[in-house]
Amino acid sequence: MKIYDNKPPQLQDLNQNVQKVVKQEAKEAPQKASKASASDRVDISSKAREIAELMSVLSQMPDIRAEKVAEIKKAIESGNYEINPTKIAESILNEI
């Protein structure tokens, strides 16, 4: 079973993908550095630009989805919150 931080699972997966790309870029950097000419130069790849854009969007998203929390609290307080044990069990088994 996966336990996520305060961010939704989709953002967690996005963050993991971004980290993988960053690591891959870091591995390729020494190879590119050895081929560099005598002058200093900085090139930002399209992947790096995309990562920067995604990180910017990610940092602007709230850690907690307040509207979802309020909706669930309201349902609990009114006694209308229903728990589907079958759905929970299926989700747990899918994570294994």
Residue, then its C-alpha position, 0 to 999 in steps of 0.5 A: m500500500k502506498i502512503y502519500d504525502n499531503k499531495p494527491p497521488q497524481l502529483q506524487d507520480l509527477n514528482q517522481n517522474v520529474q526526479k527520474v528525468v533530473k537524475q538522467e540529465a545529471k548522468e548525461a551531463p559529464q559526457k556532454a561536459s567532456k565534449a564542450s569547447a574551451s568557452d563556457r556555455v549553458d544550454i538548457s534542454s527541452k526536458a529541463r525547460e519542461i521540468a522547470e514548468l512542471m515544478s512551477v505548476l507543482s509548487q503553486m498547487p495547495d498541499i491540502r485540497a481544502e474543498k475535498v476535506a470540507e466536503i468529507k467533513k460535511a458528509i461525516e457530520s451529517g451522517n451521509y459519509e459511506i464507506n465502501p469496504t469492497k472498493i477499499a480492499e480492491s485499492i489495497l490489493n491493486e497497490i500490492 
